[in-house]
Amino acid sequence: MTQIVVPVRYPLSEHSRATLAEAIEIAQQEEGSLTVLHINLYQNGTRASRSELKRAVESEFGHLPDTRYSVRSGLLVEETILDEIASEETDIVVIGKKQAGRWRKMIQRITDDPDVETYLRQRVNCEIVTVSPDL
């Protein structure tokens, strides 16, 4: 079964809703399972729970079969997402364009190559789908 991971903000932003809608469509097309991921940043002090995330997503999109909700804590969103991707043996990651930009900045700090897809492909073996919020 195809494993899809979609990182989102909580509460759901317009960008997160667009990214999540695309991930849901991909999961249905691929007959895959979906992991909806939120990162509680240590430095922000606010914490979302799995049940809060699930309620927010289901109130927006209804019940989603074969969907897992994951809330992780981390210092850097990008590294925490990479951890989730690796632990879930992810086939497809669906990220918003804003997230891709943040990853690009992080990658520029640690490498000379700002290509997010290349960076991720070197670290995880999965397809990357970038979603523009104006879908």
C-alpha positions as CSV (number, residue, x, y, z in Angstrom):
1,M,0.0,0.0,0.0
2,T,1.3,3.5,-0.9
3,Q,2.2,5.5,2.2
4,I,1.6,9.3,1.9
5,V,2.7,11.8,4.5
6,V,1.3,15.4,4.6
7,P,2.7,17.9,7.1
8,V,0.1,20.5,8.2
9,R,-0.2,23.4,10.6
10,Y,-2.7,23.3,13.5
11,P,-5.1,25.0,13.5
12,L,-5.4,24.3,9.8
13,S,-4.3,27.3,7.7
14,E,-5.5,28.0,4.1
15,H,-2.3,26.5,2.9
16,S,-2.6,23.4,5.0
17,R,-6.1,22.8,3.8
18,A,-5.0,23.1,0.1
19,T,-2.1,20.7,0.8
20,L,-4.3,18.3,2.7
21,A,-6.9,18.3,-0.1
22,E,-4.2,17.4,-2.6
23,A,-2.8,14.6,-0.3
24,I,-6.3,13.2,0.2
25,E,-6.8,13.1,-3.6
26,I,-3.5,11.3,-4.1
27,A,-4.3,8.8,-1.4
28,Q,-7.6,8.0,-3.1
29,Q,-6.0,7.7,-6.5
30,E,-3.2,5.5,-5.2
31,E,-5.5,3.6,-2.8
32,G,-2.9,4.5,-0.2
33,S,-2.8,5.2,3.5
34,L,-2.3,8.8,4.6
35,T,-0.4,10.2,7.6
36,V,-1.4,13.7,8.6
37,L,1.5,15.2,10.5
38,H,1.7,18.2,12.7
39,I,4.9,19.4,14.5
40,N,4.7,21.0,17.9
41,L,7.8,23.2,18.0
42,Y,9.6,23.3,21.3
43,Q,10.2,27.0,21.1
44,N,6.5,27.9,20.5
45,G,5.2,26.6,23.8
46,T,1.8,25.6,22.3
47,R,0.9,22.0,21.9
48,A,-1.7,20.3,19.7
49,S,-2.9,16.8,20.4
50,R,-3.6,14.0,18.0
51,S,-7.3,14.1,18.8
52,E,-7.4,17.9,18.2
53,L,-5.7,17.4,14.8
54,K,-8.0,14.6,13.9
55,R,-11.1,16.6,14.8
56,A,-9.9,19.6,12.8
57,V,-9.2,17.6,9.7
58,E,-12.4,15.5,9.9
59,S,-14.5,18.7,10.5
60,E,-13.0,20.1,7.2
61,F,-12.9,16.9,5.1
62,G,-15.1,14.3,6.8
63,H,-13.9,10.9,8.0
64,L,-10.8,9.7,6.1
65,P,-10.3,6.0,5.9
66,D,-6.8,4.6,6.2
67,T,-5.6,7.8,7.8
68,R,-3.2,8.1,10.7
69,Y,-2.7,11.3,12.7
70,S,0.7,12.0,14.1
71,V,1.8,14.9,16.3
72,R,5.6,15.1,16.9
73,S,7.6,17.6,18.9
74,G,10.8,19.1,17.5
75,L,13.1,22.0,17.3
76,L,13.2,22.2,13.5
77,V,10.1,21.4,11.4
78,E,12.1,20.2,8.5
79,E,14.2,17.7,10.4
80,T,11.1,16.4,12.3
81,I,9.3,15.8,9.0
82,L,12.4,13.9,7.7
83,D,12.2,11.7,10.8
84,E,8.6,11.0,10.1
85,I,9.2,10.2,6.5
86,A,12.0,7.8,7.3
87,S,10.1,6.1,10.1
88,E,7.0,5.6,8.0
89,E,8.8,4.3,4.9
90,T,7.0,7.0,3.0
91,D,6.3,6.7,-0.7
92,I,4.9,10.2,-1.3
93,V,5.3,13.4,0.7
94,V,2.9,16.2,-0.1
95,I,4.1,19.6,1.1
96,G,2.9,23.1,0.6
97,K,4.9,25.6,-1.4
98,K,5.6,27.6,1.7
99,Q,7.1,24.5,3.4
100,A,9.2,23.9,0.3
101,G,10.6,27.4,0.6
102,R,11.5,26.8,4.3
103,W,13.2,23.6,3.4
104,R,15.1,25.4,0.7
105,K,16.4,27.9,3.2
106,M,17.4,25.2,5.6
107,I,19.2,23.3,2.9
108,Q,21.0,26.4,1.7
109,R,22.4,26.8,5.2
110,I,23.9,23.3,5.2
111,T,24.7,22.7,1.6
112,D,25.5,24.7,-1.6
113,D,22.5,23.1,-3.4
114,P,19.1,24.7,-2.7
115,D,17.2,22.0,-4.6
116,V,14.8,20.5,-2.0
117,E,13.8,17.5,-4.1
118,T,17.5,16.5,-4.6
119,Y,18.2,16.9,-0.9
120,L,15.3,14.8,0.2
121,R,15.9,12.2,-2.4
122,Q,19.4,11.7,-1.1
123,R,18.0,11.1,2.4
124,V,14.7,9.4,1.7
125,N,13.4,7.4,-1.2
126,C,10.1,9.0,-1.9
127,E,8.2,11.2,-4.4
128,I,7.8,14.9,-3.4
129,V,4.6,16.7,-4.4
130,T,4.6,20.5,-3.9
131,V,1.2,22.2,-3.6
132,S,0.5,25.8,-4.4
133,P,-2.2,27.3,-2.1
134,D,-4.1,28.8,-5.0
135,L,-5.5,25.4,-6.0
